[in-house]
Amino acid sequence: MLIRWHGHACFEIVDSAGYTIAVDPHDGYSIGMKPPSFKADAVLITHEHFDHNAYNVVAKPGAERYSMKEGNFLLGGKHRARGVKLYHDKVKGRRRGEVVVYRIEVDGVGILHLGDLGHIFDEKVAAELKPVDILMVPVGGTFTIDPREAFEVVKLIDPKIAIPMHYWVRGVNLPLQPVDVFIEIVKDAYEVITAKTNELAVTAEDLHEISKTKIYVLSPPS
């Protein structure tokens, strides 16, 4: 399985047969980044904000589209997915609305994308989302949980790998904190791996060998 980060909260997930899932695609130009260049068989959207819902940018003709879809469903008739409603803020959505976070199983790997999560959830919610092998967690603050809150969420979920997302990188025109703030907070608790590319190739067997969470910082797409 291959995971590619296309900046902000946009991820491309490719299974061993080439089936491609996009989560929270942006159009690039609206946020000061390069547009995603891949095409997906299915597109998951955690909430309908402009920097997360650019379906037409990444969708193949006839691609499946799931926006804020709660409950259990299948992607491509084979990959199990679950949407769980949470909030974009700390006041139960009264300020920024709701988000639906997605847990996806691809090639035996459990992936959780937290979208624009705006609060720390409780153990009951965490139990509903587990087990998680790979966690995609926002760390930039302002519109989402901040770096310290992200650290608390990582501890709650206890994934094999946590990939920070939704933070400031060069060119981005949103008032977000850089990933360095998050790294400074977590570096004494977890091993931090800084990748030279925007992709991560893993198998279920690889993840089985990991006994403690690793923070995997992907490079912004060039």
N, C-alpha and C positions, 0 to 999 in steps of 0.2 A: 504494500500500500504506500502511496505517495501523497504527502501533504505539501502544498505550496501556499505561502502567504503572499498576498498581493497588496499588502498595505492596509492600514486601518483595521477593519474587522473582516476583511474579505479573504476567505480561504477556498482553495481548490483541493478536493479530496478525490483521489483516483484509485479505484480498486484494482485488483490483479488482472481483471479482464478489460480494463480501460474505461469502465463506467465512471463518469465524472459527476461529482456533486459540488455545487457552489453554495457557500453560505455568506450572506450579507454582502453582496457585490456593490461596489461604488462605481461611479462613472469616471473617476479620476479627476477630471477638470474641475469639478465643483469643490474639491477639497485640496487641490494643488498637487495631485499625484498623477503618475502614469496610469491610464486606464488598464484594467485587467485584460489580458490578451487571449485567455483560454475560452473554450466553449463547453457548456455543461449539459448533461442529460437531465439533471434535476437542480432546482434552485430553491434554497431555504432562506426565508427572510424573517428575522427575529422581530422586526417592527418596521412600520412604514415611514421611516425618516429618509431624507434624500441621500444620505451617505451610506445607506444599507440596503436599498431596494432597487438597484439598477438591473432589473431582470433582463431587459432587452440587450444590455451590453454583453452578457455572458451566455445567454440561453441559445442552445441549438434549436432549430425549427421543431416545434412541438414539445419542447422540454416541459417536464413537470414543474409546477410552481406551487410552493406552499408558503403562504404568508401568515405568520402568527397562528400556525395550526397546532392546536392542543391535542393531547392524547396520543395513542399509538397508531402508526401507519407504516407502510412499506415504501421504499424508494426503489424504483425499477423492478418492483415485485420481489425483491430479494434482500434488501438491506433494511433492518428494523430501525425505526426512528420513533422518538417520543418527544412531544412538545409540552413544556411545563410553563405555565404563566407565572411571571414574576413582575418586578416593577423597575421603571427607568429612573426612579428617584427614591427618596426615603420616606415619602408620605403616601404610599400605596397608589401611586400613579396620578395623584391630583395635580402634580406639577408638569411631568413629562410623559405621562401615560404608562402603558404596560409594555412588557417585552415577553416574548415566548422563547425560552432557551431550548436548545435541541440536543438530545443525546442520540447519537447515531452509532450503529454497529456495522463496521466495514471489515471484512476479512478477519473476523474474530477480535477486532480491536474496538473498544468502547471510546467514543469521542464525545466530548461535551463542549459546545460553543455557547458562551454566556451572553452574546450580543452586547447590548448597552445596559447591562445590569447596574442598577443604581443603589443597591443596598446589600448588606450582609444578611443572608437567609439563615434559618435555624437548622438544627440537626434533623428535624423531620423532613424538611425539603431536601437536605443533603442525602438522606437515605433513599429518597425517591429517585435521585439522579445517579446514584452509585450502582455498580462499580464503574469507575472512569479510569481509562488508561491514559488518555491524552486530553488535557484541559486547555481550552482557549479562553483566556481571561483578560478583560480590559484592565489597564493599569494607569491610564492617563489622567484620570480625574475629570473635573469640570462637569461632564455630561454623564459620567459613570462613577463607579467606585474609584477611590484614589489608591495610590500604591500600597499604603498600609492596610487598607481594607481588602485589597486584592490578596495580600499575604494571608489574611485571616480566612478568605475564601479558599485559597489553595490548601490551607491546613484542614479546613472542613471537608473538602472533597478528597484529599489525599491521593492524587493521581500518580501514575508512574512518571509522566512528563507534563509540565505546565508550560504553555507557550504564551508569553505576554503579547497583547495586541492593543489596538486603539490608543496609541500614544503618539506624541509628537515626533516626527522625523523631518529632515530637511525638506522644505517646500510646502509642508502642510500648513494650511491657513486657519486651523482651528486652535483654540487656546488650551492645548493639552500639555501635560508634563512629559518629558522624555523618559525612556525606559530606564535610564541610569538611576533615577530616583528609586524605582522598584528594586533594581539589582542591589543597591546599597542596603536596602531594608532586609532582603532575603539571603544575602550572600553568606551569613554566618550559620544559617539554618539548612541551606540546600546547596548542592553543587550547581553552579551556573555555567552553562556551555554557550558560548557565542559562536554561532555558525557563520560561515563565509558566504552562504547562499541563502535563498529564501525558501529552501525545500528540506523536507525531512522524509527519508524513506525508512519505514519500520515494518516489522512483522509481529504477530502475536508472540512468537517465540522470543524475539528480541526483548519485548517488554516484560516477559515472564522472568527474565534474568535481573530486572531492576528491583531492588529491595527498598529503596528510598527515593522520594520524588527528586527529579532533576528539572531545573529550569532551563529551557531551551530557547535562546533568543535568536530568532531568524533575522537575516539581513533584509532590509527593505528591497523591493524589486528595483532593478536598475533600468 
